[in-house]
């Protein structure tokens, strides 16, 4: 009887230590993500790993995107982004027909890593910035987007289009950082119980 009780006690202790280690690992991974997002990636005085700028060679049009904050609450996350388009000729509805128009958007995207497919992480570098994309399990539209007021005195986007999506796209400063961030986010997804899609 004593042997059985001792075995049960040791098993319980092992399980508790395992849960504690997982929780610590999750918090430490999230801490690295938050801290590294803003770490300087070059000798410039500004910019960070979460910042991306793209300008077409054959056009003065420019685009920048910055993930300014990643706020974790266990497996839930809110990502704040600021986007700036500098467009030659603007859009058809640009006020006064100005030759250039600046468009600003500030958004918050919210989701839980329990809903993310751990096999969906893809890094891409084509005709534009470096992107890290990942998707929800079975393509469910569970990533919510909300537009926030911008302090910029320019035209803003009125709404997120669409307000719910199945994919998250992060534009980043370098391929090397994208690879490290992908590894960290996959770990968070696994620790939070994210499941692969059916197909």
N, C-alpha and C positions, 0 to 999 in steps of 0.2 A: 504493500500500500504506500509506504514511504517513497519507494522508488518511482511509483506512478505519479505521486504528487510532485516529486522533485522534477520529473521529466516534464510535466505540465507547466511547472513554474519556469523552468529554463526555456521552454518553447515560447511562453508568453513574453519573457524578457527579450528573446531574440526578435520576436515580431515587433515589439515596441521599439527596439533599437533600429530595426529596419525602417519603420515608419518615420522615426525621427531623422534618420540619415537621408531618406528621400525628401523630406520636407526641407531639410537644410540644403540639400543639393538643389532643390527647386529655387529656394530664395537666393542662393549664391549665383545660380545661373542668371536669374532675373536681375540681380544687382550688376553683374557684368554687362548685360544687355543695356541697361539704363545708363551706366557710366560710359560705356564704349561708344554709344550713339553720338555723343557730343565731343568725344576726344578728338583733338586736332590731328588731321591726317597728313599735314604738310607743314612747310615753314611759314605759310601765310598766317596772318594774325587772326583771321576769321575762318569759319567753315569747320565742318566736322564730318564724321563718318555718315551721319544721317542726311547730308546735304548733297544735292546733285544739280548740276547746271548743264544745259545743252543749248547750243546755238548752231543753226545750220550754216554751213560754209557759204552756200549760194544765196543766203537771205539774211537780213538783219533780224529776223524773228528769233526770239530767245525764250527759253523755258527753264524755270528753276523750281525745285521741289525740296522741301526740308521737313523731315520728321522731327519736330521740335520737342516732343515728349512721348514717352512710352510709360504709362502708369499701370502697374500690376496690382491686382487684389487677388492673391493666390493664383488661380488659373484664368481669371478674367483679366482683360487688358483693354485699355483705351489708348489709341494712337492719335496724337494731334499732329496735323500736317498743315503747312503753309505753302501755297502754290502761287507762282507769279508767271503770267504770260506777257511777253512784250511782243506785240504783233504788228507787222507792217500792214497798214490799211485797216486794222481792226476787223470787226465783224460787220455784217450788213446793218445792224442796228446801232453802230457806234455813234455816239452823240456828236453832231456837228461835222461828221465826216473827216475827223482828224487823221493825218497821215499815219500816226502811231497811237495805239491804245494800250494801256496797261490794265490787265485783269488780275485781280487778287481773289484767292479763296482760302479760307481757313476752315478746316474740317476736323471732326473727331470720328474715328472709326472704332467701334466697340464689338468685341466678341469674346468667346471663351475658347481656350486651346483644347478643351474637351471635344469641340466640334471640328477640329482641324485634322486633315488626313496627313499623317507623318511621312507618307511617300510622295507628297505632292510638291515638295520644295524644288523650285527650278531657278537657276541664275541665268540671265540672258544679257548679252551685249551685242546689239545689232546697230541699226542706224539711229542711235540715241543714247540715253543714259544707261548705266548698269542697273538692272532690276533684279529683285528677289521676289518671286511670286509663290504663294502657297494657297491651297484651296480647302474648302470644307469637305467633310466626308459626304460622299454621294452628291456633291454639287448642290447642297441645300443652301438657300439664300438666308444665311444666319449672321452675316456681318453687316451691322447697322452703321449708317453714315448720317452725321448731323452737321449742317453748316453753321459756323459761328460768325458773329459780327467781326469785321476786320477793322483795324485802326487806320488802314490806308485810305486816304481820301480819293479813292478811285472806284470805278465800277466793280461790283462784286457779283459772284454767282449767287443766285437766290436759293438754290436747292442742290442737294446731292442727287446725281443722276447715275444709276437708280439709288433709291434710299436703302435698299438691301441687296447685297451681292453674295456670291459664293467664293469670291477670290479676293485676296489682299495683295497689293503691289507696293513694295518699298523701293524707292530709287535711292541709290547709295553712291558713295564717293569712289569706291575702288572694288575691283573683283576680289582682292584678298580679304577685304573686310566683309564683303557679301558672303564669302565662303565660311568665314568664322561665325557670322551672325546666323547663317543657315544652320550650322551645326548646333548652335546654342538654342535656336527656336525649335529645332527638331527634338532636342532633349526636353525642353519644356513641354512640348506636345506629348511626348512619350510618358513623362512623369504625370501629366494630367489625364492620361487615359485616352488620348486621341486615337481613333481607329481608322484603318485604311478603308478606302471606298470599295464597294462590292466589285467593281470592274475598273 
